Amino acid sequence: MLGLYEDRIVQPLTQGQRDPAPPRPRGSLSAEAVPAATRPAPVPVIRILVPVIMVAAMVAMVALMFMGGRAASPVMLIIPLMPFW
């Protein structure tokens, strides 16, 4: 069972056998100045427009599907968007 063996891998040391602690540091610490904050780069317009265009295309595709009945399948409605991928 665990913990019942008397053979120890690391033998405990007495106070006299231990190495002395290193000396404590003395003096003062000098902190560096905080760097100036940088202004984040502006978001490109295309990064905002692409999701809006994709959502508008999906809404238009669903609207055309419902308005056209079974005349237009979703695959045929998405084919004009494929050159943009």
PyMOL commands that set and color helices and strands:
alter all, ss='L'
color gray80, all
select helices_A, chain A and resi 45-68+74-84
alter helices_A, ss='H'
color red, helices_A
deselect
rebuild
show_as cartoon
